[in-house]
Amino acid sequence: MAIFNELLVLLKSFLIITITINNLLFPRPYTAAILHNSSNGTSEEAEALLKWKDSLDNPTQSLISSWKLHGPNNGSPCEWVGINCDHELGSVLGINLTRCNLKATLQHLSFSSFPNLLTFVLSDNLLYGSIPSSISNLTKLNHLDLSGNHLSGNFPSEIGLLKSLNFLHVDVNNLSGSLPHEIGMLGSLKVFVGDASGLSGSIPTSIGNLSSLTTLLLQNGKFSGSIPFEIGQLKSLTKLSFFNNSLTGSIPASIGNLSSLTIINFFENQLSGPIPHEIGQLKSLAELNLGINHLSGTIPASIGLLSKLTYLTLGENNIVGSIPGEIGRLKALTVLNLYGNQLTGTIPKSIGNMSSLTVLSLAFNKIRGSIPRELEQLKSLTNLYLQHTHLTGLFPAFIANLSKLTEFGLNKNEISGTIPHELGQLISLEHLALAENHLSGSIPASIGNLTSVTYFSVFTNNLVGSIPPEMNNLTHMKNFSVGGNILSGYFPENICIGGQLMWFEASDSYFKGSIPKSMKNCSTLIAVSLDGNQLTGDISKDFGIYPNLEMMVLSNNMFVGELTGNWGQCPKLSMLIISNNKISGPIPPELGKASQLHWLDLSSNRLEGKIPMELGQLKLLFRLQLHNNTLTDNIPEEIGMLSDLQELNLATNKLGGPIPIHLEQCFKLLHLNLQNNRLSGTVPFQIGKLCSLEDLDLSQNSLVGELPLELKNLQVLETLNISHNKLSGSIPWSFSKMRSLISVDVSYNELEGPLPNINAFINAPATSLQKNKGLCGGKNSSLLKPCSTPKRENNKETREPEIEPLFAAWGHDGKKVHDDIVEATENFDSKYCIGVGGYGSVYKALLSTGQVVAVKKFHESGGVASHKAFEYEANVLTKVRHRNIIKLYGFCSHTRHSFLVYEFME
């Protein structure tokens, strides 16, 4: 029996082996078809992948360089990096090549070769070019991620054919054009992320058809237009963000239908209108961010129904009215940000019920009243910002009970009283801003306990006393601002012992002593303002080289010593103001290396020597003030290289020589003050090219000669002071065009003739016109006599009657006629020349009266012959009258030039 059983087992084994061999050698038709199709599928997919691999710009440098047809796995793509297959079907189901350093387009990838592809992920590569419309051949695709590339071109409308798509990511690309209407055909889509994709235009209304959508993120984009009302149809939506776009219009009330929403982020758009009260229906909402828009109206009371809300930002809008008391119902809220609106009323006491609150910002509003004591209940609060409102009352001592507070901003209010000693209990405090209030009393010594403080600002209050020595414990200080008080005494020596101080402001107080020693090597300094104190010390020893310094203001103190070249080694220095001290010695030429300098004020010191020509290298300088020193020698021509200069004040020095003509290159100059020096020579006509000049003071010098006609080009000049010089001749009549002049002073010169016919001269006080040679006209009859009119003998005309209108327009003043002709021809520029003869040239001149005349100017180099020709022609034509002889209007004999004025004949 046992032998029989063994034989039976052997027989069954034989039959199984025989059947197996038979099936392999002679397969049934359906088995062969499966194997055949499987082989063809993977082969086609492999060929498509390899063809795309070969099109890469960097095929050997990417992670897919290992893709090969022949290998240990017979070249099956299912074993390649980033490829996922269904081994039963032998077909590619997924391509995931995230961060594979792929640099290529998608144009050479045959999408039709992947009929079973479910996942296509190429995120964070270097892909470029457009998204091919043939991507619609991936009919089974449910996950498409092309984010983090450089793809460009339009978003293909054919993507709407991918009916199975659940996830779509095209964020962080360079796409253009708008989101196609066909996006609404993706009925299975759950997640759509298009952040920073480059897409623009309006959000299509068809987006309301995406009934399965749970996440819609179109952040940091270029979308415009309004939020479509149809968005209220997305009942499955949980996350909605249009952060940082250019959306306009109002927030649709239909948003209240989205009962599953947990996040709404419309931050930084241009949305307007009120916040819809329907927003209170979103009972699942945890985050609501509507900051930086143009929203108006009031905060809806319905917002108090959002019991799950943890984050609420409505900052930087135009919201008005009071903060609704219902807001105190938001027990889960951790961040409440309402800054930068037009909110009025008082801080509601109900805010004290928001026990989870960590950040409360009501800054930059119009809230009034006192700070409610109920805020003491916010034990979790870390950041409290109440600055730039209109809060009143005493400093709230109960703030000291908020033990977790790290930042407290109360500056720019109307808070009075003293800084409570209890404030020293806030040992976690890092930022304390109490500036611009009405605080009085002294700085409590307990502030020295706040060893974590980096920002301390109490400037512009009524604080008295000295800075407590305990503040030397604050070794992490970055900003220390105490100016504008009645504080006195000395600065803390350890103010920069931690090597972090950036801003040090203590201006307009009563501090004395020297600069803290820790400041000399404080390389982190950015801005220092210590002006208006009683500080002493040697400026050459107390300051070092500061690589980050941008502003140094030390004016109105008692510093001594000399300036060193170290200031030129501060590469970011833009403002250096050390006026009204006792600084002596020369201006170091190394200052010319401070290439970022915009404002240099060394006025009212004891500086001596030359103005270094190296200052001409300060190309960004717009204000140079060196007045009230004892500087000598000439004004360097290099000052003319400062093309951005708006103010130049060199007054009250001992500067000599001529006014440099190169100043004409400072075409942005608004204020030029050279008074009270030893300048000589004439007023250069180039000053007339400074068309932006508003104030010109050349008084108390030794200037001579006539005023240049070109000064009439200073059409925005408001004040002109040329007093106490030796200027002669008449004031050019063309100055009558300087309508912007408000104040003039021409006293103590040798000027003569009529005043220009504008109010600034006619109404000038006697002190501004006195001590001249023979000025006439104006309303100041007690000082100046009226200008006389030439008398006629026996009522006979000495010239043709036709010439009378010409001279009558200037009150028969030949000097005015002369000036008008020189001005009309731009000092006889060749472009007005209409003919040249043996003794002179003829010019066409349009005078200020509107009359056109011909002016024959005799050659200056013609010598005696030219002069005699002028005398003969003038003598004859003034006596001859004939209808065939051109009329002579007049003549001029001048040391510079001589000319005849004729009637102009076309």
SULMOHU-V654910 format. One record per backbone hydrogen bond with DSSP energy under -1.0 kcal/mol. NH is the residue of the N-H (numbers start at 0). CO is the residue of the C=O. If there is no record, write none. Layout:
NH,CO + NH,CO
This chain:
4,0 + 5,1 + 6,2 + 7,3 + 8,4 + 9,5 + 10,6 + 11,7 + 12,8 + 13,9 + 14,10 + 15,11 + 16,12 + 17,13 + 18,14 + 19,15 + 20,16 + 21,17 + 22,18 + 23,19 + 24,20 + 25,21 + 31,27 + 32,28 + 33,29 + 34,30 + 35,31 + 36,32 + 37,33 + 38,34 + 39,35 + 40,36 + 41,37 + 42,38 + 43,39 + 44,40 + 45,41 + 46,42 + 47,43 + 48,44 + 49,45 + 50,46 + 51,47 + 52,48 + 53,49 + 55,52 + 56,102 + 60,57 + 62,99 + 64,61 + 66,63 + 73,70 + 75,72 + 78,75 + 79,76 + 82,79 + 83,93 + 85,90 + 89,85 + 90,85 + 92,83 + 93,83 + 94,118 + 95,81 + 96,120 + 98,122 + 108,105 + 110,108 + 112,109 + 113,110 + 116,113 + 117,92 + 118,92 + 119,142 + 120,94 + 121,144 + 123,146 + 125,101 + 127,103 + 134,131 + 135,132 + 136,133 + 137,134 + 138,136 + 140,137 + 141,117 + 142,117 + 143,166 + 144,119 + 145,168 + 147,170 + 148,171 + 149,126 + 151,128 + 158,155 + 159,156 + 160,157 + 161,158 + 162,160 + 164,161 + 165,141 + 166,141 + 167,190 + 168,143 + 169,192 + 171,194 + 172,195 + 173,150 + 174,196 + 175,152 + 182,179 + 183,180 + 184,181 + 185,182 + 186,184 + 188,185 + 189,165 + 190,165 + 191,214 + 192,167 + 193,216 + 195,218 + 196,193 + 199,176 + 206,203 + 207,204 + 208,205 + 209,206 + 210,208 + 212,209 + 213,189 + 214,189 + 215,238 + 216,191 + 217,240 + 219,242 + 221,198 + 223,200 + 230,227 + 231,228 + 232,229 + 233,230 + 234,232 + 236,233 + 237,213 + 238,213 + 239,262 + 240,215 + 241,264 + 243,266 + 244,267 + 245,222 + 247,224 + 254,251 + 255,252 + 256,253 + 257,254 + 258,256 + 260,257 + 261,237 + 262,237 + 263,286 + 264,239 + 265,288 + 267,290 + 268,291 + 269,246 + 271,248 + 278,275 + 279,276 + 280,277 + 281,278 + 282,280 + 284,281 + 285,261 + 286,261 + 287,310 + 288,263 + 289,312 + 291,314 + 292,315 + 293,270 + 295,272 + 302,299 + 303,300 + 304,301 + 305,302 + 306,304 + 308,305 + 309,285 + 310,285 + 311,334 + 312,287 + 313,336 + 315,338 + 317,294 + 319,296 + 326,323 + 327,324 + 328,325 + 329,326 + 330,328 + 332,329 + 333,309 + 334,309 + 335,358 + 336,311 + 337,360 + 339,362 + 341,318 + 343,320 + 350,347 + 351,348 + 352,349 + 353,350 + 354,352 + 356,353 + 357,333 + 358,333 + 359,382 + 360,335 + 361,384 + 363,386 + 365,342 + 367,344 + 374,371 + 375,372 + 376,373 + 377,374 + 378,376 + 380,377 + 381,357 + 382,357 + 383,406 + 384,359 + 385,408 + 387,410 + 389,366 + 391,368 + 394,415 + 398,395 + 399,396 + 400,397 + 401,398 + 402,400 + 404,401 + 405,381 + 406,381 + 407,430 + 408,383 + 409,432 + 411,434 + 412,435 + 413,390 + 415,392 + 422,419 + 423,420 + 424,421 + 425,422 + 426,424 + 428,425 + 429,405 + 430,405 + 431,454 + 432,407 + 433,456 + 435,458 + 437,414 + 439,416 + 446,443 + 447,444 + 448,445 + 449,446 + 450,448 + 452,449 + 453,429 + 454,429 + 455,478 + 456,431 + 457,480 + 459,482 + 461,438 + 463,440 + 470,467 + 471,468 + 472,469 + 473,470 + 474,472 + 477,453 + 478,453 + 479,502 + 480,455 + 481,504 + 483,506 + 485,462 + 487,464 + 494,491 + 496,493 + 498,495 + 501,477 + 502,477 + 503,526 + 504,479 + 505,528 + 507,530 + 509,486 + 511,488 + 518,515 + 519,516 + 521,518 + 522,520 + 524,521 + 525,501 + 526,501 + 527,550 + 528,503 + 529,552 + 531,554 + 533,510 + 535,512 + 538,559 + 540,537 + 541,537 + 549,525 + 550,525 + 551,574 + 552,527 + 553,576 + 555,578 + 556,579 + 557,534 + 559,536 + 566,563 + 567,564 + 568,565 + 569,566 + 572,569 + 573,549 + 574,549 + 575,598 + 576,551 + 577,600 + 579,602 + 581,558 + 583,560 + 590,587 + 591,588 + 592,589 + 593,590 + 594,592 + 596,593 + 597,573 + 598,573 + 599,622 + 600,575 + 601,624 + 603,626 + 605,582 + 607,584 + 614,611 + 615,612 + 616,613 + 617,614 + 618,616 + 620,617 + 621,597 + 622,597 + 623,646 + 624,599 + 625,648 + 627,650 + 628,651 + 629,606 + 631,608 + 638,635 + 639,636 + 640,637 + 641,638 + 642,640 + 644,641 + 645,621 + 646,621 + 647,670 + 648,623 + 649,672 + 651,674 + 653,630 + 655,632 + 662,659 + 663,660 + 664,661 + 665,662 + 666,664 + 668,665 + 669,645 + 670,645 + 671,694 + 672,647 + 673,696 + 675,698 + 677,654 + 679,656 + 686,683 + 687,684 + 688,685 + 689,686 + 690,688 + 692,689 + 693,669 + 694,669 + 695,718 + 696,671 + 697,720 + 699,722 + 700,723 + 701,678 + 703,680 + 710,707 + 711,708 + 712,709 + 713,710 + 714,712 + 716,713 + 717,693 + 718,693 + 719,742 + 720,695 + 721,744 + 723,746 + 724,747 + 725,702 + 727,704 + 734,731 + 735,732 + 736,733 + 737,734 + 738,736 + 740,737 + 741,717 + 742,717 + 744,719 + 745,767 + 747,769 + 748,770 + 749,726 + 751,728 + 752,773 + 754,775 + 757,755 + 760,757 + 761,757 + 762,758 + 763,760 + 767,764 + 768,765 + 769,765 + 772,750 + 773,750 + 775,752 + 776,784 + 778,761 + 780,778 + 782,779 + 783,779 + 795,792 + 802,799 + 803,800 + 806,802 + 807,803 + 808,804 + 809,806 + 810,807 + 811,806 + 816,812 + 817,813 + 818,814 + 819,815 + 820,816 + 821,817 + 822,818 + 823,819 + 824,820 + 825,822 + 826,821 + 828,824 + 831,828 + 832,829 + 833,841 + 834,841 + 836,839 + 840,856 + 841,834 + 842,854 + 843,831 + 844,852 + 846,850 + 849,846 + 852,844 + 853,901 + 854,842 + 855,899 + 856,840 + 857,897 + 858,838 + 861,858 + 866,862 + 867,863 + 868,864 + 869,865 + 870,866 + 871,867 + 872,868 + 873,869 + 874,870 + 875,871 + 876,872 + 877,873 + 878,875 + 879,875 + 884,881 + 888,900 + 889,900 + 891,898 + 898,891 + 899,855 + 900,889 + 901,853 + 902,886
